[in-house]
Amino acid sequence: MEVMELRCTVVVEQPLPGGQGPRRRVMRGALVLLGRNELRQPVLRVVGGSSGAAAVVLSFVLVGDAVRLFTRFAGEGRAAVRVGPGGAQVLLSDCPPDALRRFLRLLRLKVAGGSRGAPRCPRLLDRPPPAFTVISPLQERDLLHAPGRLSGGEARGQRPAEVSRVERRPSARLSAEQEAVLGAVKSGKSIFFTGCAGEGIHQGTGKSFLLKKIVGSLPPKSTYATASTGVAACHVGGTTLHAFAGIGSGKAPLEQCIQLAERPGVRQHWLACQHLIIDEISMVDGKFFDKLEAVARAVRKRDEPFGGIQLIICGDFLQLPPVCKANEETKFCFQARSWRKCIHINMELTEVRRQTDKTFVSLLSAVRLGRCTEEVTRQLMQTATNRSERDGIVATRLCTHKDDVEITNERCLQQLSGELHTFEALDSDPMLMKLIDAQCPVGGRVELKLGAQVMLAKNLDVSQGLVNGARGVVVGFENEQKGLPKVRFLCGITQVIKMEKWVFKGPSGIHLSRQQLPLKLAWAISIHKSQGMSLDCVEISLSRVFESGQAYVALSRARSLAGLRVLDFDPKVVRADPSVLQFYRQLRRHQLLTQDSLHTHSDDDEKENRKCS
């Protein structure tokens, strides 16, 4: 069902007679409704007013060519509606982006449909409609009869046909488990959710998909998306957890960390934050988590866990652990003293979506838990003879150490005989290049030659297989001044790759951006940098694996068993941390008990209903 109301900040600008400036009325936490009056005309109603004060009700009839929508910044929770010939405007801000998009979609189609069959009567000026009925949700007929544009204008920078096409495209749906997570988030619960093997293998329906839905359901001004690494932070459109916290490594005494967090800009974030998202939690040290929790209470001057901030945490503790020095003991976040009082719900997503290679799913599930049976060993050793290369595209070598990656890619590029083509990035702030490098998946300089092995670093067209991690080879360069590369991909598409833009948050909430080719050299890539990628053809040497979960992370980057080649495999490298396994056993046991309890209640309710009937 479509959203027919919004809760957000509303500014109403109404022009005054005599050429004076517009009268501005600001209403925070206002309710915005879409309905119809007694003439069946669409009406936008704004209800504002704080507790104890009389509610302010403003109504605007939405008819005629004067109605215009400005939706360019809807993804940031902002939009504007010009509601009448006099130029009155309703400015919406701090809306949950997904709810805003659905509301605008409903408004656009209902207004474009107008009041078909309603009598044309003169509008009563300066008087709210005597009747107001909340508008019905979208019906199939609305979509079928939707015109290509709304009178007066569309989203800036979008052609009407594009808007219409986007609106009618069916979106992927959440699974029942994902809906449960989203429901818990909307109810204000602090939650940790994790995924099993297969959730990250295919783009579009796994953890990243759910995270985007969560971000889209929360108000932007009070929601901060973070991750343990820059690459992961870029995927969620946020910043690193360390950058948000502003306390450095967190190893200083608590008093010093509080002083760092009290600095202007940093303190502002801590006070504004109501919802904190942390992705790739497995790499966050438990001691750092405890320090953050204490800092949050001190800076916000609130005794509730984490200073009253709602936590939405995701990741897989069976993947890469926190980076620690040789003499330090690894402490996962679930081992932090404050974990249990901060997290209300722990949930494991067990449904593997869009995965047809059941043998591979089963293998990954075993490796994830540190189990390497004779059958798993046999299957992995058999992959050594796999030949997934075709059309000049060779397998990507996945490495445990980044030095190996740089040496391999530089050597292979030098061995190609053609002319070197260099592409420099356009950064929003060249002085912060190192910070941008840490968060952007592509470098400030991309060097290519004819025959260079490359992979996409951004989703360009998911339906055609041009996704983050898609493999290809450079087959030419355009003759124009920019000389953009032409790439043939394994999915069978050959395409000229144009510059793309990445936008992410820097220190003090400033927005940073980089414009660059969405390409990386792909003879080799590190396991850490492969986060969030699904690779078409992968070659892995597991002999240098040095961490629990590292073998699993490497293997799970492959899309299928056929696209995987494992060299010098040793079963001993497949291991999982015992404390993590114990944590997951308890999580599953609790989850099963909760589900059984829910089933019991639903059965009892059904019996009671039968008695009543």
C-alpha positions in Angstrom: 0.0 0.0 0.0 1.2 3.5 -0.8 2.1 6.0 1.9 -0.7 8.6 2.2 0.9 10.7 5.0 4.3 12.0 6.0 5.8 13.2 9.3 8.5 15.7 8.6 9.5 19.4 8.8 7.3 21.7 6.6 7.9 25.3 5.6 4.9 26.9 3.9 5.7 30.0 1.9 2.7 32.1 0.9 3.1 35.3 -1.2 1.8 38.6 0.3 0.0 41.3 -1.6 1.9 44.4 -2.8 5.1 42.6 -3.9 6.2 41.9 -0.3 8.3 38.9 0.5 6.5 35.6 1.2 5.1 34.8 4.6 7.0 31.8 6.0 5.5 29.4 8.4 7.8 26.6 9.8 6.3 23.5 11.3 8.6 20.8 12.7 7.2 17.3 13.1 4.2 18.3 11.0 1.8 15.7 9.5 1.3 15.9 5.7 -1.8 14.2 4.3 -3.1 13.8 0.8 -6.9 13.6 0.4 -9.9 14.8 -1.5 -12.6 17.4 -0.8 -16.3 17.2 -1.4 -15.7 18.0 -5.1 -13.3 15.0 -5.4 -10.4 17.4 -6.0 -7.0 16.3 -4.6 -6.1 18.3 -1.5 -2.7 18.6 0.3 -3.3 19.1 4.0 -0.6 20.1 6.5 -1.3 19.7 10.3 1.2 21.3 12.6 1.4 22.4 16.3 3.3 21.4 19.4 1.9 19.6 22.3 -0.4 21.8 24.4 -0.8 24.2 21.5 -3.7 24.4 19.1 -3.0 22.6 15.8 -2.4 24.6 12.7 -4.2 23.2 9.7 -3.5 24.4 6.2 -5.2 22.9 3.1 -4.3 23.4 -0.6 -6.4 22.3 -3.5 -4.2 20.7 -6.1 -5.7 21.4 -9.5 -4.7 23.2 -12.6 -1.4 23.7 -14.4 0.0 25.7 -11.5 0.8 22.5 -9.5 4.5 21.6 -9.8 6.7 19.1 -8.0 10.4 19.7 -7.4 11.9 16.3 -6.5 15.6 16.5 -7.4 16.6 16.0 -3.8 14.0 13.4 -2.8 16.8 10.9 -2.1 18.0 13.3 0.7 14.5 13.6 2.1 13.7 17.0 0.6 11.1 18.1 -1.9 8.8 21.1 -2.8 5.3 21.4 -4.1 4.1 24.6 -5.7 0.4 24.5 -5.0 -1.4 27.3 -6.7 -1.4 30.1 -9.2 -0.4 32.6 -6.5 3.0 30.8 -6.2 2.5 29.3 -2.7 5.0 26.6 -1.9 5.1 23.7 0.6 8.7 22.7 1.3 9.2 19.3 2.8 12.5 18.3 4.6 13.9 15.6 6.8 11.5 13.0 5.4 12.4 9.3 5.3 13.5 9.2 1.6 11.6 6.0 0.7 8.3 7.3 2.3 8.8 10.7 0.5 9.3 9.0 -2.9 6.1 6.9 -2.4 4.1 10.0 -1.2 5.3 12.1 -4.2 4.5 9.2 -6.6 1.0 9.0 -5.2 0.6 12.8 -5.3 1.9 13.0 -8.9 -0.5 10.3 -10.2 -3.6 11.4 -8.3 -3.1 15.0 -9.3 -2.4 14.1 -12.9 -5.6 12.0 -12.9 -7.4 15.1 -11.6 -11.0 14.8 -10.6 -12.4 12.8 -13.5 -16.1 13.0 -13.6 -16.3 15.7 -10.9 -18.3 18.9 -11.7 -16.2 22.0 -12.4 -17.1 24.4 -9.6 -15.5 27.7 -8.6 -12.9 27.4 -5.8 -13.8 29.1 -2.5 -10.8 31.3 -1.8 -9.1 31.4 1.6 -11.4 28.7 3.1 -10.4 25.1 3.8 -12.5 22.5 2.0 -15.5 21.7 4.2 -14.9 18.0 3.7 -11.6 16.0 3.7 -11.2 12.3 3.0 -7.8 10.7 3.0 -7.0 9.6 -0.5 -7.2 6.0 -1.5 -4.0 4.1 -2.3 -2.9 3.6 -5.9 -5.0 1.2 -7.9 -3.9 -0.6 -11.1 -6.0 1.7 -13.2 -4.0 4.7 -11.9 -0.8 3.2 -13.2 -2.4 2.3 -16.5 -3.8 5.7 -17.1 -0.9 7.7 -15.6 0.1 10.5 -18.0 3.8 10.9 -18.8 4.1 14.2 -16.9 2.4 16.3 -14.2 1.3 19.7 -15.4 3.8 22.4 -15.0 7.0 20.5 -14.4 8.9 17.4 -13.2 12.0 16.6 -11.3 14.8 18.8 -12.4 17.3 17.0 -14.6 14.8 14.2 -15.5 12.8 13.9 -18.7 9.1 13.1 -18.1 9.4 9.8 -19.9 12.2 8.8 -17.6 10.2 9.6 -14.5 7.3 7.7 -15.7 9.4 4.7 -16.6 11.1 4.7 -13.2 7.8 4.9 -11.4 6.2 1.9 -13.2 9.2 -0.4 -12.8 8.5 -3.1 -10.2 10.9 -3.0 -7.3 12.4 -6.0 -5.6 10.6 -7.1 -2.5 11.9 -7.8 1.0 11.7 -11.4 2.3 9.7 -12.1 5.5 12.9 -12.1 7.5 14.0 -8.7 6.0 10.5 -7.3 6.7 10.9 -8.3 10.3 14.2 -6.5 10.6 12.8 -3.4 9.0 9.8 -3.5 11.3 12.0 -3.7 14.3 14.0 -0.7 13.1 10.8 1.4 12.5 9.6 0.5 16.0 12.8 2.0 17.5 14.5 -1.2 18.6 18.3 -1.5 18.5 19.1 -4.5 16.3 22.0 -6.6 15.1 21.3 -8.6 12.0 23.6 -11.0 10.2 23.5 -13.2 7.1 24.4 -16.7 6.1 26.4 -17.9 3.1 24.7 -16.8 -0.1 23.2 -13.5 1.2 26.1 -11.5 -0.3 26.7 -13.6 -3.4 24.1 -11.9 -5.7 23.5 -8.2 -5.9 20.1 -6.6 -5.2 18.3 -8.7 -2.6 20.8 -9.3 0.2 22.2 -7.3 3.1 23.0 -4.2 1.1 19.5 -4.1 -0.3 18.0 -4.3 3.2 20.4 -1.6 4.4 19.3 0.7 1.7 15.7 0.1 2.7 16.5 0.9 6.3 18.4 4.1 5.4 15.4 5.1 3.2 12.9 4.5 6.1 14.6 6.9 8.6 14.8 10.7 8.7 18.1 11.9 7.1 19.0 14.6 9.6 19.1 12.3 12.6 20.4 9.2 10.8 24.1 8.5 10.4 25.3 5.6 8.2 28.8 4.3 9.0 31.0 1.2 8.5 34.2 -0.2 9.8 36.1 0.5 6.5 36.0 3.2 3.9 35.0 0.9 1.1 32.1 -0.4 3.1 31.1 3.1 4.2 31.0 4.1 0.5 28.5 1.3 -0.2 26.1 2.6 2.5 26.6 6.2 1.4 28.1 7.2 4.7 31.4 7.6 6.5 33.7 5.4 8.6 32.7 4.8 12.2 36.0 6.3 13.3 35.3 9.5 11.4 31.8 9.8 12.9 33.1 9.2 16.4 35.9 11.7 16.2 38.0 10.0 19.0 40.8 8.7 16.8 41.7 5.0 17.5 39.8 5.1 20.8 42.9 3.9 22.7 43.3 7.1 24.7 41.9 7.3 28.2 38.1 7.8 28.4 38.4 11.4 29.6 40.6 12.3 26.6 38.2 10.6 24.2 35.3 12.6 25.7 37.2 15.8 25.2 37.9 14.9 21.5 34.2 14.1 21.0 33.2 17.5 22.6 34.9 19.4 19.8 32.7 21.6 17.7 31.3 19.7 14.7 32.0 16.3 16.3 29.7 17.1 19.3 27.1 18.4 16.9 26.9 14.9 15.3 26.7 13.1 18.6 23.8 15.3 19.7 21.9 15.2 16.3 22.2 11.4 15.9 19.1 9.4 16.8 19.8 6.4 14.5 23.3 5.0 14.1 23.9 2.4 11.4 27.2 0.4 11.6 28.0 -2.0 8.7 30.8 -4.6 8.7 30.7 -4.8 12.5 33.0 -7.9 12.6 36.0 -5.6 12.0 35.1 -3.2 14.9 37.1 -3.9 18.0 35.0 -4.7 21.1 37.0 -2.3 23.3 36.4 0.5 20.8 32.6 -0.3 21.0 32.7 0.0 24.8 34.6 3.3 24.5 32.0 4.7 22.0 29.1 3.7 24.3 30.7 5.6 27.2 31.5 8.6 25.1 27.9 8.7 23.7 26.4 8.8 27.3 28.9 11.5 28.4 28.5 13.8 25.3 24.7 13.5 25.1 24.4 13.7 28.9 21.9 10.8 29.0 22.3 7.6 31.0 20.5 5.3 28.6 22.7 2.7 26.7 24.6 4.5 23.9 23.1 7.8 25.1 19.7 6.9 23.8 20.8 6.4 20.2 19.1 3.6 18.3 21.7 1.2 16.9 21.2 -0.7 13.6 24.2 -3.0 13.3 24.9 -5.6 10.6 27.7 -7.8 9.5 29.0 -11.3 9.9 31.3 -12.1 12.8 32.4 -15.3 10.9 34.1 -13.0 8.3 37.1 -10.7 8.8 37.9 -10.0 12.5 39.1 -6.7 14.0 42.6 -5.8 13.0 44.9 -6.2 16.1 48.6 -6.1 16.8 50.4 -9.4 17.2 50.5 -9.3 21.0 46.8 -8.1 21.4 43.9 -10.3 22.0 41.0 -10.1 19.5 37.8 -8.9 21.1 34.7 -8.9 19.0 31.9 -6.4 19.5 29.5 -9.1 20.9 32.1 -9.6 23.7 32.0 -5.9 24.6 30.6 -5.2 28.1 27.9 -2.9 26.7 26.7 -5.1 23.8 23.9 -6.9 25.7 22.4 -3.7 27.2 22.7 -1.8 23.8 21.2 -4.5 21.5 17.6 -5.5 21.9 17.4 -8.0 19.1 20.0 -10.3 17.5 18.7 -11.9 14.2 20.3 -14.1 11.6 18.9 -14.0 8.1 18.8 -17.6 7.0 17.0 -17.3 3.6 19.4 -17.5 0.6 18.0 -15.4 -2.2 18.6 -15.7 -5.9 21.1 -18.5 -5.5 20.7 -21.5 -7.9 24.1 -23.1 -7.2 23.0 -25.2 -4.2 26.2 -27.1 -4.1 28.2 -23.9 -3.7 25.8 -22.6 -1.0 26.3 -25.8 1.0 30.1 -25.6 0.6 30.2 -22.0 1.7 27.9 -22.7 4.7 30.4 -25.4 5.9 33.5 -23.2 5.3 31.8 -20.3 7.1 31.5 -22.5 10.2 35.1 -23.7 9.9 34.1 -27.2 8.7 36.2 -28.7 6.0 34.9 -32.2 5.3 36.4 -34.6 2.8 33.7 -33.7 0.4 34.4 -29.9 0.8 38.1 -30.5 0.3 37.5 -32.6 -2.8 35.2 -30.0 -4.4 37.7 -27.1 -3.7 40.7 -29.1 -5.0 38.7 -30.0 -8.1 38.4 -26.3 -8.9 42.1 -26.0 -9.6 41.5 -27.2 -13.1 38.6 -24.8 -13.8 38.9 -22.6 -16.8 36.4 -19.8 -16.6 38.4 -17.4 -18.9 36.8 -16.5 -22.2 36.8 -13.6 -24.7 40.2 -12.5 -23.4 39.0 -12.1 -19.8 41.2 -13.9 -17.3 40.4 -14.8 -13.7 41.1 -12.2 -11.0 43.7 -13.3 -8.4 42.3 -12.7 -4.8 45.2 -11.9 -2.4 45.5 -11.8 1.3 48.0 -8.9 1.3 47.6 -5.6 -0.6 51.3 -5.4 -1.5 50.8 -8.5 -3.7 47.9 -6.8 -5.4 49.8 -3.7 -6.4 52.8 -5.6 -7.6 50.7 -8.0 -9.7 48.6 -5.3 -11.4 51.6 -3.0 -12.1 53.6 -5.8 -13.6 50.8 -7.1 -15.8 50.0 -3.6 -17.1 53.6 -2.9 -18.0 53.8 -6.2 -19.9 51.1 -4.9 -22.3 52.6 -3.2 -25.4 50.0 -0.6 -26.2 49.8 3.1 -25.3 49.1 4.1 -21.7 45.9 6.0 -21.2 45.7 8.0 -17.9 42.5 9.2 -16.3 42.7 11.7 -13.5 39.8 12.0 -11.0 38.0 15.3 -10.4 37.7 15.6 -6.6 35.5 18.1 -4.7 38.4 19.0 -2.4 41.9 18.0 -3.7 43.3 18.9 -0.2 41.3 15.9 1.2 42.5 13.5 -1.5 43.7 10.9 1.1 40.4 10.9 2.9 38.6 10.5 -0.5 41.0 7.7 -1.4 40.1 5.8 1.8 36.4 5.9 1.1 36.1 5.7 -2.7 36.4 2.3 -4.4 38.4 3.9 -7.3 41.7 5.7 -7.2 42.6 9.3 -8.1 44.4 8.0 -11.2 43.3 5.1 -13.4 45.8 3.9 -15.9 44.7 1.6 -18.7 46.0 0.0 -21.9 44.4 -2.1 -24.7 44.0 -5.6 -23.2 43.9 -4.4 -19.6 41.9 -6.6 -17.3 39.3 -4.5 -15.4 36.3 -4.8 -13.2 33.4 -2.4 -12.6 33.5 -0.6 -9.2 29.8 0.5 -9.4 26.4 -0.8 -10.4 25.7 0.7 -13.9 22.9 -1.6 -15.1 22.0 -4.5 -12.8 19.4 -6.0 -15.3 22.2 -6.4 -17.9 24.8 -7.7 -15.5 26.9 -4.5 -15.3 27.3 -4.6 -11.6 29.9 -3.9 -9.0 32.6 -6.6 -9.6 31.6 -7.4 -13.2 34.7 -8.5 -15.1 35.9 -7.3 -18.5 38.8 -6.4 -20.8 39.6 -3.1 -22.5 39.1 -3.6 -26.2 39.6 0.0 -27.4 39.5 3.7 -26.7 37.3 6.4 -28.3 39.0 8.9 -30.7 37.5 11.9 -28.9 39.5 14.1 -26.6 38.7 12.2 -23.5 39.5 8.9 -25.1 37.1 6.9 -23.0 37.7 3.1 -22.8 35.6 0.6 -24.5 35.2 -2.6 -22.3 33.9 -6.1 -23.3 32.3 -7.8 -20.2 31.9 -11.4 -19.4 28.1 -10.9 -19.5 28.5 -10.3 -23.3 28.1 -6.6 -23.4 30.6 -4.2 -24.9 30.2 -0.6 -23.7 32.1 2.7 -23.5 32.6 3.5 -19.9 32.0 7.1 -18.9 32.9 9.0 -15.8 30.8 8.3 -12.7 30.4 10.3 -9.5 30.7 9.0 -5.9 29.4 11.2 -3.0 30.1 10.5 0.6 30.3 12.2 3.9 33.6 13.6 5.3 34.5 15.1 8.7 32.0 17.5 10.3 29.3 16.2 7.9 30.7 17.9 4.7 29.9 16.1 1.5 32.9 14.9 -0.5 32.8 13.7 -4.1 35.0 12.0 -6.7 34.3 11.8 -10.5 36.3 9.0 -12.1 36.0 6.0 -14.3 34.2 3.2 -12.4 37.0 0.8 -13.3 39.8 -1.0 -11.4 42.6 -3.1 -12.7 41.6 -6.7 -12.1 44.5 -9.0 -12.5 44.5 -9.0 -8.7 42.4 -7.6 -5.8 42.8 -7.9 -2.0 40.2 -9.8 0.1 39.5 -6.6 2.1 38.9 -4.5 -1.1 36.6 -7.1 -2.5 33.9 -6.4 0.2 30.5 -6.1 -1.4 31.6 -7.6 -4.7 30.5 -10.6 -6.5 33.2 -11.7 -9.0 32.6 -13.6 -12.2 35.9 -15.5 -12.3 38.2 -15.8 -9.4 41.6 -17.4 -8.7 42.6 -17.8 -5.0 45.8 -18.9 -3.4 44.8 -19.8 0.2 48.3 -20.7 1.4 48.9 -17.3 3.0 45.6 -17.1 4.8 46.3 -15.8 8.4 43.0 -15.1 10.0 39.9 -17.0 11.0 37.1 -16.4 8.5 39.5 -15.2 5.8 39.2 -18.3 3.6 35.4 -18.0 3.8 35.4 -14.3 2.8 37.7 -15.1 -0.2 35.6 -18.0 -1.4 32.3 -16.2 -1.0 33.3 -13.5 -3.4 32.8 -16.0 -6.3 29.4 -16.1 -7.9 29.6 -19.9 -8.5 31.8 -22.9 -8.1 32.4 -23.0 -11.9 33.8 -19.4 -11.7 36.2 -20.3 -8.9 39.8 -21.7 -9.1 41.5 -22.5 -5.8 45.3 -23.1 -5.9 47.4 -24.9 -3.3 44.5 -25.7 -1.0 45.2 -26.8 2.5 42.1 -27.8 4.7 43.9 -26.2 7.8 43.2 -22.7 6.5 39.5 -23.2 6.9 38.8 -22.2 10.5 36.3 -20.2 12.5 36.8 -18.5 15.8 35.3 -20.7 18.6 33.8 -17.7 20.5 32.0 -16.6 17.4 30.6 -20.1 16.8 29.3 -20.1 20.4 27.7 -16.7 19.9 25.9 -17.9 16.8 24.7 -21.1 18.5 23.1 -19.0 21.3 21.7 -16.6 18.7 20.0 -19.4 16.7 18.7 -21.1 19.9 17.1 -17.9 21.1 15.7 -17.2 17.6 14.1 -20.7 17.4 12.6 -20.3 20.9 11.2 -16.9 19.9 9.7 -18.3 16.7 8.2 -21.3 18.6 6.7 -18.8 21.0 5.2 -16.8 18.2 3.8 -19.9 16.5 2.3 -21.0 19.9 0.6 -17.6 20.4 -0.8 -17.6 16.8 -2.1 -21.2 17.2 -3.8 -20.2 20.5 -5.3 -17.1 18.9 -6.6 -19.3 16.1 -8.2 -21.7 18.6 -9.8 -18.8 20.5 -11.1 -17.4 17.2 -12.7 -20.7 16.3 -14.4 -20.8 19.8 -15.8 -17.3 19.3 -17.1 -18.1 15.9 
